Amino acid sequence: MICSLFLLTGCWNNQELDKTALVHGVGLDKSDEQLKISVEIIKPTSNQEGGQGGGKGSGQHIILEKNADTFLEGARELIRYAKRRLQFGHARAWIISERLAKGNFFQVLDSVSRDQMFRLNSHPFVTQEDPSDILSTPTLYENLTSLELVTALEQTQFIAEYAPLTLREFYKLTEGPIPNAYIPMISIKKAGEQTITSIDGTAVIKNNQMVGKLNTEETMGLNWLLNHVEGGSTTVSLDENEKVSLEITKAKTKTKPILNGRQLNVGIQTKIEGTLSDNMTTKISNEAFFKEIEKKVSHHVQNEIHTTLKKLQKELETDITEIGLETHRTYPEQWQTIHSEWNDIFANAKISIDVDANITHEGLINESDPREHRKPYNNPYPFSK
């Protein structure tokens, strides 16, 4: 026991905090045939108020930029500017420019998967803007822009119009049976006089490069196909001036492929449960009214899925859905002979979509006949009718 104490002498490779620059966000772009690296570094201070992101070198963060041939070279060169060694163990966001993503940007990210310093639970983004401008955008709540971006990805239970993923999930997709992936896109917008960042659309990755993008509606359809919808809402029009919103409380999508040689037929079944949240109509809330809403919601979601599949099949010819993975699981032996031409098979697949929407809760107001066969849940007033 005494001899074992010599093995407990403390950390041999510790690094003092006051000699370290903690990087929380990284921007990658192309510039004159070189790699332009931008880093968001936390600025230790005790007299700054939160939420004052501001421009480069102000507020709670510092933005540094450097052109280099490789990522590691740039990270080392930035020590001359930061006067400290850059520590990427806290990096949460990786902002990749669209012009870099349309090339083989996997070579740039090689050190991210190779070096033990980088954390694979960080999140990648693609942008049409300059990544340094994204990192310099003023924040609303957090002290760091990168932290605010990652916080937004945690709100998928309330909104399903973007498809977040981590670097670990991204590498898992690109190294799986179908080497295609997707990355959320981010842009800079004006909200009144305020400049803000906004997550809009999804970049589609094929053969290690970006081949196209999905808009917000198409991204919603992608989430249905991926079975990633955890919440959010859907608004439909009953008449020209009458609208109804359904708050999604539960959603499940099942994909069933049938492979016959190189001909693929796919059945997609989506079941939705939700709460009637907005009723901007003058109609009576009875069984016929609820049936009409369910029919409209089912048709609306079916159109979203169809629009996404049309874009992926006919324009991009890239499968980033669950269809390929389910085919791989269902037909493992046949997969060995078709995997090299899967995107072509996917592009010519016949896909049927069936959506079943179900209102399980009409709220706390019952103006007419209740749906007695459906017991509402999450009702704080179970005695009310």
C-alpha positions in Angstrom: 0.0 0.0 0.0 2.9 2.3 0.8 4.5 1.6 -2.6 1.3 2.3 -4.5 1.3 5.9 -3.1 4.2 6.7 -5.5 1.7 6.2 -8.4 -0.6 8.9 -7.1 1.6 11.9 -7.6 -0.9 14.1 -9.5 -1.4 15.1 -13.1 1.7 14.9 -15.2 0.3 16.9 -18.1 -1.7 19.6 -16.4 -2.0 23.1 -17.9 -2.6 26.2 -15.9 -5.8 28.1 -16.7 -4.1 31.5 -16.8 -1.8 30.2 -19.6 -4.6 28.8 -21.7 -7.0 30.3 -24.3 -10.3 28.4 -24.1 -11.8 28.1 -27.6 -15.6 27.7 -27.7 -16.3 28.2 -31.4 -14.3 27.6 -34.6 -14.9 29.0 -38.0 -13.4 27.4 -41.2 -13.4 29.1 -44.6 -11.3 29.2 -47.8 -9.1 32.2 -48.6 -6.6 32.4 -51.4 -6.1 28.7 -51.6 -5.5 28.5 -47.9 -7.6 27.7 -44.9 -9.0 30.7 -43.0 -9.4 29.8 -39.3 -11.5 31.8 -36.9 -11.8 31.1 -33.2 -14.0 32.4 -30.5 -12.1 32.6 -27.3 -13.7 33.2 -23.9 -12.5 36.5 -22.4 -12.0 36.1 -18.6 -13.5 39.2 -16.9 -15.4 40.1 -13.8 -16.9 43.5 -14.7 -18.7 42.7 -18.0 -22.4 42.1 -18.1 -23.8 39.0 -19.8 -25.3 39.0 -23.2 -23.0 41.6 -24.7 -21.4 39.6 -27.4 -20.6 42.5 -29.7 -17.9 42.7 -32.4 -14.4 41.3 -32.6 -12.4 41.6 -29.4 -15.3 43.1 -27.3 -17.7 41.9 -24.7 -17.2 38.4 -23.3 -15.3 37.0 -26.2 -12.4 37.5 -28.5 -12.4 36.6 -32.2 -9.0 35.8 -33.8 -8.4 34.9 -37.5 -5.5 33.3 -39.3 -4.8 31.9 -42.8 -2.8 28.7 -42.9 -2.2 25.6 -45.0 -3.6 23.2 -42.3 -5.8 23.5 -39.3 -3.0 22.5 -36.9 -0.6 25.0 -38.4 -3.2 27.7 -38.0 -3.9 26.7 -34.4 -0.2 27.0 -33.6 0.2 30.3 -35.4 -2.7 31.8 -33.4 -0.6 31.4 -30.3 1.3 34.4 -31.4 -1.9 36.5 -31.4 -3.5 35.0 -28.3 -0.3 34.9 -26.3 -1.5 31.6 -24.9 -1.9 28.0 -26.1 -5.4 27.4 -27.6 -7.4 24.7 -25.8 -10.1 23.2 -28.0 -11.5 20.8 -25.4 -14.4 23.2 -24.8 -15.2 23.9 -28.4 -19.0 23.5 -28.9 -19.6 24.8 -32.5 -17.8 24.4 -35.8 -18.9 26.9 -38.4 -18.0 25.8 -42.0 -18.4 28.1 -44.9 -20.5 26.9 -47.9 -17.6 27.4 -50.3 -15.4 25.2 -48.2 -18.2 22.6 -47.7 -18.6 22.3 -51.5 -15.0 21.0 -51.6 -13.5 18.0 -49.8 -13.8 19.6 -46.3 -13.3 16.2 -44.7 -9.5 16.7 -45.1 -9.8 19.9 -43.1 -11.6 18.1 -40.3 -9.1 15.2 -40.2 -7.4 16.4 -37.0 -10.8 16.9 -35.3 -11.5 13.1 -35.4 -7.8 12.2 -35.0 -6.7 14.4 -32.0 -7.9 13.5 -28.5 -8.3 17.2 -27.6 -11.4 17.8 -29.6 -14.8 16.8 -28.3 -17.1 14.9 -30.7 -20.2 16.1 -28.9 -19.8 19.5 -30.4 -22.0 20.6 -33.3 -21.2 21.4 -36.9 -22.9 24.1 -39.0 -22.7 25.3 -42.6 -23.1 29.0 -43.5 -23.2 31.2 -46.6 -21.7 33.9 -44.5 -18.2 34.4 -43.4 -17.8 32.1 -40.3 -16.0 34.9 -38.4 -19.1 37.1 -38.9 -21.3 34.4 -37.4 -19.0 34.1 -34.4 -19.0 38.0 -34.1 -22.8 38.3 -34.1 -24.2 39.9 -30.9 -25.9 37.4 -28.6 -29.3 37.6 -27.0 -28.8 35.6 -23.8 -25.5 33.8 -23.6 -22.1 35.5 -23.3 -20.7 33.5 -26.3 -22.2 33.2 -29.7 -21.2 29.5 -30.1 -22.9 28.6 -26.8 -26.1 30.4 -27.9 -26.1 28.4 -31.2 -25.8 25.1 -29.3 -28.5 26.1 -26.9 -30.9 26.7 -29.8 -30.3 23.0 -30.9 -31.7 21.9 -27.6 -35.2 23.3 -28.4 -36.3 20.5 -30.8 -39.1 19.6 -28.4 -40.7 22.9 -29.3 -39.7 23.3 -33.0 -38.9 20.7 -35.6 -37.7 22.9 -38.5 -34.0 22.1 -38.2 -32.1 18.9 -37.9 -29.3 19.1 -35.3 -26.5 16.6 -34.9 -23.2 16.3 -33.2 -19.8 15.6 -34.8 -19.9 12.0 -33.5 -23.3 11.5 -35.2 -21.9 13.2 -38.4 -18.9 10.9 -38.6 -21.2 7.9 -37.8 -23.3 8.8 -40.9 -20.4 9.3 -43.2 -18.7 6.1 -42.1 -21.8 4.0 -42.2 -23.4 1.9 -45.0 -24.5 5.0 -46.8 -21.8 7.7 -46.7 -24.2 10.6 -46.9 -25.0 13.1 -44.1 -26.6 16.4 -43.4 -25.6 19.5 -41.4 -27.8 22.4 -40.2 -27.3 25.8 -41.9 -27.0 29.1 -40.1 -27.3 32.6 -41.4 -27.3 36.2 -40.2 -30.6 38.1 -40.2 -32.0 41.5 -39.2 -34.8 41.5 -36.6 -35.8 45.1 -36.4 -32.5 46.9 -35.5 -31.0 43.8 -34.0 -28.6 41.5 -35.9 -29.2 37.9 -35.0 -28.2 34.4 -36.1 -30.9 32.1 -37.4 -30.8 28.3 -38.1 -32.3 28.0 -41.6 -32.3 24.9 -43.7 -30.0 21.9 -44.0 -26.8 21.2 -46.1 -26.9 17.8 -47.9 -23.5 16.0 -47.9 -22.6 13.4 -50.5 -19.2 12.0 -51.3 -17.6 14.1 -48.6 -18.9 17.4 -50.0 -22.0 19.6 -50.0 -24.2 18.9 -53.0 -27.2 21.0 -52.2 -29.5 22.3 -49.4 -33.0 21.9 -48.0 -35.1 24.9 -47.1 -37.0 25.1 -43.8 -40.1 23.2 -45.1 -38.0 20.5 -46.6 -36.0 20.2 -43.4 -39.3 19.6 -41.6 -40.0 16.8 -44.0 -36.5 15.4 -43.4 -37.2 15.2 -39.7 -40.4 13.3 -40.3 -38.4 10.8 -42.4 -35.7 10.5 -39.8 -38.2 10.0 -37.0 -36.7 13.0 -35.2 -39.8 15.0 -34.5 -40.2 15.4 -30.8 -42.6 18.4 -30.7 -43.4 21.6 -32.5 -46.6 22.7 -34.2 -48.4 22.4 -37.5 -50.8 25.1 -38.8 -53.4 24.3 -41.5 -56.1 26.3 -43.2 -59.7 25.0 -43.1 -61.1 27.9 -45.1 -59.6 31.0 -46.7 -59.5 33.0 -43.5 -59.7 30.2 -40.9 -56.6 28.5 -39.4 -56.0 25.9 -36.8 -52.8 24.9 -35.1 -52.0 21.5 -33.7 -49.2 21.2 -31.1 -47.4 17.9 -31.6 -47.0 15.8 -28.5 -46.0 12.5 -30.0 -44.8 11.4 -33.4 -43.6 8.1 -34.9 -42.4 7.3 -38.4 -41.9 3.7 -39.6 -40.1 2.9 -42.9 -40.7 -0.4 -44.6 -38.6 -1.1 -47.7 -39.3 -3.9 -50.2 -36.3 -4.7 -52.4 -36.7 -6.7 -55.6 -33.5 -6.9 -57.4 -32.7 -3.2 -58.0 -36.3 -2.1 -57.8 -37.2 -0.5 -54.4 -40.6 0.1 -53.0 -40.9 1.9 -49.7 -43.9 2.3 -47.4 -43.7 5.2 -44.9 -46.2 5.4 -42.1 -46.3 8.4 -39.8 -48.5 8.6 -36.8 -49.1 12.0 -35.0 -50.7 12.8 -31.7 -51.3 16.4 -30.7 -53.2 19.0 -28.8 -55.5 21.6 -30.4 -53.7 24.8 -29.6 -55.1 27.5 -31.9 -58.7 27.6 -33.2 -59.1 30.7 -35.3 -62.4 29.6 -36.7 -66.1 30.0 -35.9 -66.9 26.4 -36.3 -68.4 24.3 -33.5 -65.9 22.0 -31.7 -67.5 18.6 -32.4 -66.4 15.3 -33.7 -66.8 16.4 -37.4 -64.7 19.5 -36.7 -61.9 17.4 -35.2 -62.0 14.9 -38.0 -61.6 17.8 -40.5 -58.5 19.1 -38.6 -57.0 15.6 -38.5 -57.5 15.2 -42.2 -56.0 18.5 -43.0 -52.9 17.9 -40.8 -52.4 14.5 -42.3 -52.5 16.0 -45.8 -50.1 18.8 -44.8 -47.5 16.5 -43.3 -47.8 14.2 -46.2 -47.0 17.1 -48.6 -44.0 18.1 -46.4 -42.6 14.5 -46.7 -43.3 14.3 -50.4 -41.6 17.7 -51.1 -38.5 16.6 -49.3 -38.3 13.2 -51.1 -38.8 14.9 -54.4 -35.8 17.2 -53.7 -33.6 14.3 -52.5 -34.6 11.9 -55.3 -35.0 14.0 -58.4 -32.6 16.9 -57.8 -29.9 15.8 -55.4 -30.1 12.0 -55.9 -28.8 11.6 -52.3 -30.3 9.5 -49.6 -30.0 11.1 -46.1 -33.2 9.4 -44.8 -33.8 6.2 -42.9 -34.7 4.4 -46.1 -31.2 3.2 -46.9 -30.4 2.1 -43.4 -33.7 0.2 -43.1 -32.9 -1.5 -46.5 -29.4 -2.4 -45.2 -30.9 -4.0 -42.0 -33.7 -5.8 -43.9 -31.6 -7.1 -46.8 -28.0 -7.5 -45.5 -26.9 -10.0 -48.2 -28.4 -8.2 -51.1 -27.0 -5.0 -49.8 -23.4 -6.2 -50.6 -24.2 -6.1 -54.3 -26.2 -2.8 -54.5 -24.5 -0.5 -52.0 -22.2 1.1 -54.6 -25.2 2.2 -56.6 -27.6 2.9 -53.8 -28.2 6.6 -54.6 -29.4 5.7 -58.1 -31.7 3.0 -56.6 -33.0 5.5 -54.1 -33.6 8.1 -56.8 -35.8 5.7 -58.7 -37.6 4.2 -55.7 -41.4 4.2 -55.5 -42.4 5.6 -52.2 -45.9 5.6 -50.6 -46.6 7.9 -47.7 -49.4 7.4 -45.1 -49.9 9.9 -42.4 -52.4 9.5 -39.5 -53.0 12.5 -37.3 -54.9 12.2 -34.1 -56.1 15.0 -31.7 -55.8 13.6 -28.2 -56.5 16.8 -26.3 -58.8 19.7 -27.2 -57.6 21.9 -24.4 -59.4 23.1 -21.3 -62.3 24.6 -23.2 -65.2 22.3 -24.2 -67.8 24.4 -26.0 -69.7 21.4 -27.3 -69.6 17.6 -27.6 -66.5 16.1 -25.9 -64.5 13.2 -27.4 -65.4 10.8 -24.7 -63.4 7.9 -26.2 -60.2 9.9 -26.1 -58.9 10.7 -22.6 -57.0 14.0 -22.5 -53.6 13.9 -20.7 -51.5 16.7 -19.2 -54.8 18.4 -18.1 -54.2 20.3 -14.8 -58.0 20.4 -14.3 -59.2 16.8 -14.8 -62.5 17.6 -13.2 -63.3 20.2 -15.9 -65.4 19.4 -19.0 
